[in-house]
Amino acid sequence: MDPHERRLVAKLRTPLQIQRWLRGLAYNKEEDAPSLRSFRGVLAHKTAHCLEGALAAAFLLEQHGRPPLLMDLESDDELDHVVALWQGADGRWGALGMSKYPALMGRRAIYRSVRDLAWSYVDPFVDKTGRVKGYGVLDLSDTPRWRASRGHVWDVERRLYAMPHEKLRASDARHRRVKARYLAWKEKHPDREPPTTFYAGAARML
């Protein structure tokens, strides 16, 4: 790491600090070309999409003694969402994330299992096409290059797609209800996404 990178790592010691840093980045819309940057690339460009944000968060968590774990939320429309996992002192699970959707960012470490944590994303995931159908966890400890590569780290994406996923799906009635509420909100606010307070459990979100 160069001195600038080391200073940022030293500054971002807690999950809350890391999540605040992610929220301060611009969202990477990949307007020029697809990208999958490491922490080093995110820091250089000051932008990140969800997987880049999760990779940067996993790197920072690992620098402070936590395992680098990603959770992939698999969607019907193939637009998955990825977050970095972390555990509190009592062993409960939380997450750190980057998203255009405020309610798909981080979670406080209050969930007894990763499955319970994944469920907290089910309703906020619903938009015009998105619907969670499963989740999987990837340990990056033995994955080369992702930590500080100056190029793209597509091998991480390939591993996320290839790994097994546990099924996780709300009922059709619940999905229709949540989707109708989301679409009604978007009709009134076409240029925005719902805030965290739009959803139950907003206090659990980072």
Secondary structure by P-SEA (a helix, b strand, c coil): ccaaaaaaaaaaccaaaaaaaaaaccccccccccccccaaaaaaaccccaaaaaaaaaaaaaaacccbbbbbbcccccbbbbbbbbbccccbbbbccccccccccccccccccaaaaaaaacccccccbbbbcbbbbbbccccccccccccccaaaaaaaaacccccccccaaaaaaaaaaaaaaaaacccccccccccccccccc
